[in-house]
């Protein structure tokens, strides 16, 4: 695995951990203010994870 791909994978893993923390807030008993902030951060992080996934895909060699 090249260094760039390894860096992207580490970034993805970190974002998954952050997203999971916000998912726990969303799964907890409802608190409007906390849930709203957690929902916004969850969506933001998921968008970032999707972008990192695309970058990882672009780094992987194409098999012929």
C-alpha angles and dihedrals in degrees: 000000000000122000095253092052091047091051091050091050092051090049090050092050091051092049090050089055091050092047091050090055090056091046089057090055089050091050093049124090109297119274108168097212096044093043093051093051092044092049092052093048091045092055092044092051093045090053089051092048090052090051091049090049089054090049091050090050090051091053096052115094116253111241115223 
